[in-house]
């Protein structure tokens, strides 16, 4: 074989190597993107860091006064959420016959921060709220809704990249939830979304109502995106239950063994 006939063969071999290397690089980059997407919040949502947690830390680790009794305690879980928590507490009684009050802002223990994901673990936050309440008021029935501007997820459903809210119910008719506004954007739309999620937990934890198959009720399917959340409305059913019906639901819930 002549020399000039062997040159194209060498070039073809080099081209194969280059293509193979490029293909491997693309595969590695794609894998890195997948890993990053699984471990971190979506682009545009500030990751929760130790510095951010410290900068927005609440006023106290014990926001519950032993002698203050409310139907629903609305707890700002950072200083950024104090004003919106107060507004929420004023709005809830117009939706349901329950007395809502706000507390001092809650100082979250850093153990709730998942450094790898850059998010608060809502399960740990609810545990911290429940411990604080039980230290102040023991096993008294309680419904506590925390509000935070920091991004959250649930370690119970860790494959989800985030959660708008996380809730836990205890045997003593105690229910604790935390709602994150980090992905609810801003303005009146954000407050409407917060109100919907808070009303959802009031329905589940205070009145003991079941989840609904309705696509518009706050008790409908758990929203996994802003689009799904916007399908829900801040009401427990259509038409909304009467105050007498809700009072009866509360009594029935408290009487359950």
N, C-alpha and C positions, 0 to 999 in steps of 0.2 A: 504494500500500500504506500503511495507517495505521501510526502510530508503534508502537502496542502490538503489531502483527503483526511488526515488525522486531526487537524485543527478544529473542524466543526464538531467532532466527537468530544473533544475536551471542553469546548464551549457549551455543548449540550449538558455535559456532566456538571459544569459549574452552575449553569442555570437551574438544574434540578436541586442543587444544594441550596442556592439562594432562595428558591421557592419554598423548600422544606423549612429553612430557618425562619422565613417570614410567616409561614403557616403556624409554626410553633409559637412565635411571638404573639400572633393574634389570639391563639388559644389561651396563652397565659394571661394576656390582657383581659380577655373575656371572663376568665375565671376570677381574676382580681376584682372585676366590676361586680360579679355575682356575690362574692364574699363581702365586699364593701356594702352592697345594698342590703344584705342580710343583717349586717352587724351595726349599721348606722342609720340614723334618721334620714328622711328624704332631704334632698337639696333644698335650701331655703329656710329650713328650721334650725335655729341655733342649737348646737349640741349642749347638753348639760355638763358642765365641768365643775370641779371643786371650787374654782374661783367664782363662777356664776352662782353656785349654791350659797357660797359665803356672802356674796354681794347682795343677794335677795333674801337672806335668811330671815325667818319670822322672829317675832318679839319674844316668844316664850315656848318652852317645851311642854307647858301645862296651860292650855288655853281655856280649860273648862273649870268654871267656878263651882264648888260643891253645893252652893245654895241657889244656883240659877238653873231653873228647869224650863226647857223649851221642847216643843214637839220635834222640830228639825233644827239642828245646829249647823250653820253654814260657816265653815272655817277656811279663811284664806291661808294657803299653805306656803305663801311667800309674800313679801311686802308689795310686790307688783299687783297682787290680786285683792288687796284690801278693799278698794272702792267698788270693784265689780261684785265682790262677795256681799257687801252691804246692799247693793242694788238688787241682787238676787234674793236676799232675805226679805226685802220689801215687796218683791214681785210674787213670790210663791203663794202667800195667802190669798191673792186674787185668783189663783188657779185651784187651790184646794183649801178645805177648812182646817188648816194646821198653823200653829204659831211657829214662825221661823225667827231665829235671832242669829246675829253674827258674834263671833268671839275674837279675841286677839289673834294676830297672825301666828301660825304654828311654825316652830323651829324644827324642820325636818332633820333627823339624824343622817349624817353622810352615808350610813349603811344602806340607805335607799338608792344611792347613785350607782348605776351600772356603768363603770368607766369604759368598758369595751364598746357598749352601744351608745354612750353619751346620752342616756335617758334615765329618768327616775323609774324605778320599779313600783308601779301602783299598788301591787300586792303588799310590798313592804311599807309603803306609806299608810295604807289602811290599817295594817298591823300596829304601826306606831300611834295612829289616832285612837285605835281601840284601847291600847295600853294606857294612854293618857286619860281617856274617859273613864276607864275602869278604876284607875287610881283615884280619880276625883269623885265618882258617883257609884262605884261598885257595879252591881248587876242590874241597875235600873234600866228599863227599856229605853232605847235610844235610837235615833236616826241622825247620822252625822254625814254631811256632804262637804268634802274638802274641795277647794278650787285652787288650781295652780296654773300659772302662765308657762310653766316648764313642761317640756315634752315628756310623755310617759309611755310605758308599755306594760304589759302584764307578763310576768314570768310564768304564769300558768298557761298562757298561750304565746309562748316565746317565738313561734314562727311568724306571728303577726309583727309587722314593722313598727306599729304604734297602736295605741288605744286612746279613744276619746275619753273613756272612763273605765274604772275598775271598781268592783264592789265585793263586799264579803258580808255574810250574815252569820251571827252567832246565836247559840241556842237560847239565850236569855231575851229574845226579841230585840237584840241589838244589831243594827246594820250600819256599816261604814263604807263610804264610797269616796273616790277622788275623781274629779273631772278636770281634764287638761284643756285649756283654750289655745295651746300652742299652735294647733293646726286649724283653728276656727277662723283664721283671717282677722278682720277688724271691723269696727263700727257696729251698727245695729244688728247686722247679720251675725256677728260673733255672739252678741248677747242672746239673740234668739236661739242660737245653737246651744249655748250654755244652759239656757232655761229649759230647753227640751231634754238635755241629758240629766239635769238636776231633777226635773219632774219625773223622769224615768225611774230614778233611784228612790224618790219619795214614794212613787207607786209601788215599787217592789219591796222596799225595806220598811216603810212606815205603814202602808195599808195592806201589805202582804198580797198584792195582786199578782196574778201570773203574767208572764210575757204574752204578747198578742201576736197573731198572724197578720194584723192590720198593717198596711204599708204606710199609713199616715200617723198612727198613734205613737206617742212617746214610748209606749211599751212594745212597739213592733220589733222586728229583727234587729240584732245588734249592728249598728252602722260601722262599716269598714272603710268608708271613704266620705269625703265631704258631700259628694253627690247623694250618697245613701242617707247621710244625716239630714240633708235638706228635704228629703221626702217625708221625714217625720215632723210632726207639729207638737207644740207644747200643750198637749191635752192627752188625757188618759184613754179616751175613746171618742167615737163620733156617733151620736152626740155625747158630750161629756157626762159622767155620772153626776147625780145630784149630791149635794152636801150630805143629805140623809143617807144615801147609799154608801158614800165614802165613810161616814161615821160608823155605819154598820159593819163595813169591811174592816175597819180598825178594831172594833170590839171583837169581831170574830177572829182576827189575827192574834190578838192578845190572849184570847181564851184557848188557843190551840195548845195542846200538850207537846 
